[in-house]
């Protein structure tokens, strides 16, 4: 029996190998004319943009591909199209954001390549792009945790001392006076032993938040150990630093932790060290701060280190 001949046109034509490969790519692929018209979106691009290919074909590229710089908010599409028109590869860089049709903002990375016509001129471009929002958020989180105390949000000891050491070893010593404050939270152990770790943690959190509302943007606060904090007052004359220290001491001494039906005062000790120009080692500065804080703890009130 003779086989039936295949019609010239199938109702549903099989996808080409190129289409199958394109649809399987996890990243977004967009093909467009340099005149600003979309000619192809793969499924990943449709999902990322929030628009089907048929809808995209009828709209200008600038309406669909809204790319801006993460920090400067400048549009990225015009320079990308210019590079492609010159026959060059174009990268989105590391600050690109895509604004989707739903108004969502995604951090993206990718690269575009020109497609050349028969006359050798670039007439189209293809952009490969992927969503890196979650990955970059994790990177920022890890970078933040590497320098900050997870409980209070203050700098951790290593980061605090690294910053202090850089300033000490810089040329600021002869030009900008700087003061170190070391604050001991003396009531921490009593609160923790009576009410538990959660209460001790809450007292620390409240103290750091209170300090942050009273410090300048140029000042730094770090958690030196379980119940001790450090503050650097940069470019601050000694008399001004002592007034700031007194204000902080009074504010902290008046603070109370309300835990259940009990109030716990935030008893503190505070050591003040005016860092002289000839001190070039971090250890010397930190030892002076610890000594002044211990003196304050023994006698109450603020203790100013006598060089």
DRENDODREN-509688 format. One record per residue (C-alpha): residue number from 1; residue in one letter; x negated, y, z negated. Coordinates in Angstrom, 2 decimals, decimal comma. Example, Ala and Ser with C-alpha at 12.3 -4.5 7.8 and 13.67 -1.06 7.14 Angstrom:
<sites>
   num   residu         x         y         z
     1        A    -12,30     -4,50     -7,80
     2        S    -13,67     -1,06     -7,14
</sites>
This chain:
<sites>
   num   residu         x         y         z
     1        X      0,00      0,00      0,00
     2        X     -1,44      3,29      1,01
     3        X     -2,12      5,78     -1,80
     4        X     -0,19      9,00     -1,88
     5        X     -2,07     11,96     -0,62
     6        X     -2,81     14,71     -3,23
     7        X     -1,01     18,01     -2,60
     8        X     -3,13     20,98     -1,73
     9        X     -2,21     22,77     -4,94
    10        X     -1,55     21,01     -8,27
    11        X      1,15     22,47    -10,51
    12        X     -1,49     22,73    -13,24
    13        X     -5,04     22,94    -11,93
    14        X     -7,67     21,29    -14,11
    15        X    -10,00     23,66    -15,94
    16        X    -13,48     23,99    -14,51
    17        X    -16,51     22,92    -16,52
    18        X    -17,40     26,58    -16,99
    19        X    -13,96     27,37    -18,40
    20        X    -14,11     24,42    -20,78
    21        X    -17,53     25,51    -22,03
    22        X    -16,37     29,12    -22,36
    23        X    -13,29     28,15    -24,35
    24        X    -15,36     25,96    -26,67
    25        X    -17,75     28,74    -27,67
    26        X    -17,27     29,83    -31,33
    27        X    -18,16     33,43    -30,50
    28        X    -16,17     35,95    -28,54
    29        X    -16,94     36,35    -24,81
    30        X    -15,66     39,37    -22,89
    31        X    -16,23     40,03    -19,20
    32        X    -15,45     43,47    -17,91
    33        X    -16,11     45,82    -15,04
    34        X    -18,32     48,81    -15,65
    35        X    -15,35     50,87    -14,53
    36        X    -13,78     49,96    -17,88
    37        X    -11,46     47,04    -17,10
    38        X    -11,34     43,62    -18,79
    39        X    -11,49     40,62    -16,46
    40        X    -11,87     37,76    -18,94
    41        X    -11,48     36,93    -22,63
    42        X    -12,17     33,52    -24,13
    43        X     -9,92     32,24    -26,95
    44        X    -12,37     33,37    -29,63
    45        X    -12,28     36,91    -28,22
    46        X     -8,49     36,86    -28,18
    47        X     -8,44     35,90    -31,86
    48        X    -11,05     38,48    -32,81
    49        X     -9,39     41,33    -30,93
    50        X     -5,86     40,32    -31,89
    51        X     -4,73     40,36    -28,25
    52        X     -4,11     37,83    -25,49
    53        X     -6,02     37,94    -22,23
    54        X     -2,97     38,86    -20,15
    55        X     -2,27     41,89    -22,34
    56        X     -5,92     42,90    -22,27
    57        X     -6,10     42,86    -18,47
    58        X     -3,65     45,73    -18,26
    59        X     -5,42     48,05    -20,68
    60        X     -8,58     50,17    -20,56
    61        X    -11,64     48,61    -22,12
    62        X    -12,02     51,50    -24,59
    63        X     -8,56     50,72    -26,03
    64        X     -9,42     47,09    -26,58
    65        X    -13,06     47,17    -27,57
    66        X    -13,20     49,78    -30,32
    67        X    -16,78     49,54    -31,54
    68        X    -18,23     52,06    -33,99
    69        X    -21,31     52,36    -36,16
    70        X    -20,77     51,12    -39,72
    71        X    -22,29     54,23    -41,32
    72        X    -22,19     57,05    -38,76
    73        X    -18,84     55,98    -37,18
    74        X    -20,12     56,93    -33,73
    75        X    -18,63     55,01    -30,75
    76        X    -20,90     52,26    -29,43
    77        X    -19,15     51,45    -26,16
    78        X    -20,40     54,44    -24,08
    79        X    -24,13     53,76    -24,65
    80        X    -23,51     50,02    -24,11
    81        X    -21,88     50,66    -20,72
    82        X    -24,66     53,06    -19,79
    83        X    -27,36     50,46    -20,50
    84        X    -25,48     47,86    -18,48
    85        X    -25,03     50,25    -15,54
    86        X    -28,82     50,65    -15,49
    87        X    -29,20     46,88    -15,25
    88        X    -30,45     46,50    -18,83
    89        X    -29,47     44,22    -21,67
    90        X    -27,59     46,00    -24,46
    91        X    -27,53     45,00    -28,12
    92        X    -24,85     46,00    -30,61
    93        X    -27,52     46,40    -33,27
    94        X    -27,07     45,64    -36,95
    95        X    -24,50     48,33    -37,81
    96        X    -21,68     47,53    -35,37
    97        X    -18,05     47,36    -36,48
    98        X    -15,08     46,26    -34,42
    99        X    -11,68     47,79    -35,14
   100        X     -9,04     45,24    -34,16
   101        X     -5,57     45,90    -32,76
   102        X     -4,18     45,35    -36,28
   103        X     -6,51     48,02    -37,65
   104        X     -8,83     45,56    -39,38
   105        X    -12,53     46,41    -39,42
   106        X    -14,94     43,57    -38,72
   107        X    -18,70     43,68    -38,86
   108        X    -20,02     42,17    -35,64
   109        X    -23,25     41,47    -33,85
   110        X    -23,82     40,63    -30,22
   111        X    -25,50     41,33    -26,93
   112        X    -24,27     42,32    -23,50
   113        X    -25,82     41,50    -20,13
   114        X    -25,17     43,04    -16,71
   115        X    -23,71     41,10    -13,79
   116        X    -25,06     42,20    -10,42
   117        X    -23,10     42,56     -7,18
   118        X    -24,36     41,46     -3,76
   119        X    -25,99     44,85     -3,20
   120        X    -28,12     44,38     -6,33
   121        X    -26,32     46,95     -8,42
   122        X    -24,76     46,15    -11,81
   123        X    -21,00     46,06    -11,40
   124        X    -19,84     44,05    -14,41
   125        X    -20,95     43,12    -17,88
   126        X    -20,45     40,19    -20,22
   127        X    -20,54     40,63    -23,99
   128        X    -21,14     37,81    -26,46
   129        X    -20,05     38,83    -29,93
   130        X    -19,49     37,16    -33,28
   131        X    -17,88     38,17    -36,57
   132        X    -20,51     38,47    -39,33
   133        X    -18,34     40,23    -41,92
   134        X    -18,41     37,43    -44,47
   135        X    -22,09     36,66    -43,95
   136        X    -23,11     40,29    -44,43
   137        X    -20,89     40,64    -47,48
   138        X    -22,66     37,65    -49,00
   139        X    -26,03     39,20    -48,14
   140        X    -25,04     42,46    -49,84
   141        X    -23,77     40,57    -52,86
   142        X    -26,98     38,58    -53,17
   143        X    -29,09     41,72    -52,75
   144        X    -27,04     43,48    -55,44
   145        X    -27,29     40,55    -57,85
   146        X    -31,05     40,42    -57,33
   147        X    -31,33     43,89    -58,87
   148        X    -28,37     44,14    -61,22
   149        X    -27,03     42,55    -64,36
   150        X    -23,92     40,63    -63,36
   151        X    -22,09     41,40    -66,62
   152        X    -22,51     45,16    -66,96
   153        X    -23,49     46,31    -63,48
   154        X    -26,60     48,02    -64,85
   155        X    -29,95     47,27    -63,24
   156        X    -31,61     44,13    -64,54
   157        X    -34,89     44,45    -66,41
   158        X    -37,09     43,49    -63,47
   159        X    -35,52     46,04    -61,14
   160        X    -35,50     48,73    -63,83
   161        X    -39,18     48,22    -64,63
   162        X    -40,11     48,04    -60,94
   163        X    -38,47     51,41    -60,31
   164        X    -40,06     52,93    -63,42
   165        X    -43,49     51,60    -62,41
   166        X    -43,20     53,12    -58,93
   167        X    -42,40     56,52    -60,40
   168        X    -45,20     56,31    -62,97
   169        X    -47,74     55,42    -60,29
   170        X    -46,54     58,11    -57,89
   171        X    -47,63     61,71    -57,83
   172        X    -44,54     62,76    -59,76
   173        X    -46,42     62,59    -63,09
   174        X    -48,10     65,96    -62,68
   175        X    -45,07     67,63    -61,08
   176        X    -41,86     66,25    -62,55
   177        X    -41,44     65,49    -66,26
   178        X    -39,67     62,22    -67,03
   179        X    -38,25     60,68    -70,18
   180        X    -37,46     57,08    -71,10
   181        X    -34,63     56,27    -73,51
   182        X    -34,43     52,83    -75,11
   183        X    -31,05     52,11    -76,70
   184        X    -30,40     49,21    -79,06
   185        X    -26,80     48,13    -79,58
   186        X    -27,16     47,21    -83,26
   187        X    -23,55     46,08    -83,77
   188        X    -23,67     43,56    -80,93
   189        X    -24,74     40,57    -83,04
   190        X    -22,12     41,25    -85,72
   191        X    -19,32     41,57    -83,16
   192        X    -20,39     38,41    -81,36
   193        X    -20,71     36,34    -84,55
   194        X    -17,28     37,41    -85,83
   195        X    -15,26     37,57    -82,62
   196        X    -17,20     35,45    -80,11
   197        X    -19,20     36,04    -76,95
   198        X    -16,30     37,64    -75,07
   199        X    -16,08     40,44    -77,62
   200        X    -19,82     41,00    -77,50
   201        X    -19,69     41,14    -73,71
   202        X    -16,84     43,64    -73,76
   203        X    -18,75     45,91    -76,13
   204        X    -21,74     45,89    -73,77
   205        X    -19,56     46,60    -70,75
   206        X    -17,87     49,53    -72,46
   207        X    -21,18     51,04    -73,60
   208        X    -22,67     50,87    -70,09
   209        X    -19,55     52,42    -68,55
   210        X    -19,66     55,22    -71,10
   211        X    -23,31     55,90    -70,30
   212        X    -22,68     55,88    -66,56
   213        X    -20,09     58,65    -66,90
   214        X    -22,64     60,86    -68,66
   215        X    -25,72     60,35    -66,50
   216        X    -26,82     62,08    -63,30
   217        X    -27,06     60,24    -59,99
   218        X    -30,84     60,54    -60,19
   219        X    -31,01     58,73    -63,54
   220        X    -31,28     54,95    -63,88
   221        X    -29,83     52,59    -66,44
   222        X    -30,99     49,01    -66,96
   223        X    -30,25     46,13    -69,30
   224        X    -33,58     45,27    -70,93
   225        X    -32,40     42,29    -72,97
   226        X    -29,23     40,89    -74,50
   227        X    -28,35     44,03    -76,50
   228        X    -30,83     46,66    -75,36
   229        X    -30,59     49,22    -72,58
   230        X    -33,10     51,50    -70,91
   231        X    -32,46     54,88    -69,26
   232        X    -34,83     57,02    -67,20
   233        X    -34,19     60,75    -67,01
   234        X    -36,04     61,84    -63,89
   235        X    -37,27     65,39    -63,20
   236        X    -36,02     66,43    -66,61
   237        X    -37,90     68,84    -68,93
   238        X    -38,49     67,51    -72,44
   239        X    -36,09     69,89    -74,17
   240        X    -33,31     69,10    -71,68
   241        X    -33,96     65,36    -72,06
   242        X    -33,63     65,64    -75,82
   243        X    -30,29     67,44    -75,48
   244        X    -29,07     64,70    -73,14
   245        X    -30,29     62,04    -75,58
   246        X    -28,44     63,73    -78,44
   247        X    -25,23     63,94    -76,41
   248        X    -25,48     60,26    -75,48
   249        X    -26,27     59,24    -79,05
   250        X    -23,27     61,16    -80,43
   251        X    -20,92     59,73    -77,79
   252        X    -22,04     56,17    -78,37
   253        X    -21,96     56,50    -82,15
   254        X    -18,33     57,61    -82,00
   255        X    -17,28     54,77    -79,71
   256        X    -15,30     51,87    -81,18
   257        X    -14,46     48,47    -79,77
   258        X    -10,82     47,58    -80,36
   259        X    -10,58     43,81    -80,59
   260        X     -7,26     42,49    -81,75
   261        X     -6,39     44,44    -84,89
   262        X    -10,00     45,21    -85,76
   263        X    -12,17     48,17    -84,79
   264        X    -15,92     47,75    -84,47
   265        X    -18,12     50,87    -84,34
   266        X    -20,86     50,89    -81,71
   267        X    -23,80     51,31    -84,07
   268        X    -26,86     52,14    -82,01
   269        X    -30,52     53,02    -82,28
   270        X    -32,27     55,23    -79,74
   271        X    -35,91     55,81    -78,96
   272        X    -37,06     58,72    -76,81
   273        X    -40,37     58,76    -74,93
   274        X    -41,52     61,79    -72,96
   275        X    -43,87     60,16    -70,44
   276        X    -47,11     62,17    -70,16
   277        X    -49,00     62,47    -66,85
   278        X    -51,96     60,40    -68,05
   279        X    -49,91     57,26    -68,77
   280        X    -50,41     55,10    -65,72
   281        X    -49,23     51,69    -66,92
   282        X    -45,71     50,41    -67,29
   283        X    -46,59     48,36    -70,38
   284        X    -47,72     51,45    -72,25
   285        X    -44,48     53,26    -71,49
   286        X    -42,26     50,30    -72,39
   287        X    -44,20     49,59    -75,62
   288        X    -43,72     53,21    -76,66
   289        X    -39,99     52,94    -75,96
   290        X    -39,67     49,75    -78,01
   291        X    -41,61     51,31    -80,89
   292        X    -39,42     54,42    -80,92
   293        X    -36,24     52,33    -80,78
   294        X    -37,46     50,19    -83,70
   295        X    -38,21     53,37    -85,68
   296        X    -34,69     54,60    -84,96
   297        X    -33,23     51,27    -86,09
   298        X    -35,13     51,47    -89,39
   299        X    -34,21     55,05    -90,19
   300        X    -31,10     55,69    -88,07
   301        X    -30,79     58,70    -85,86
   302        X    -32,88     59,39    -82,77
   303        X    -36,59     58,67    -82,92
   304        X    -38,93     60,58    -80,61
   305        X    -42,19     58,81    -79,90
   306        X    -45,20     60,81    -81,05
   307        X    -48,04     60,42    -78,56
</sites>
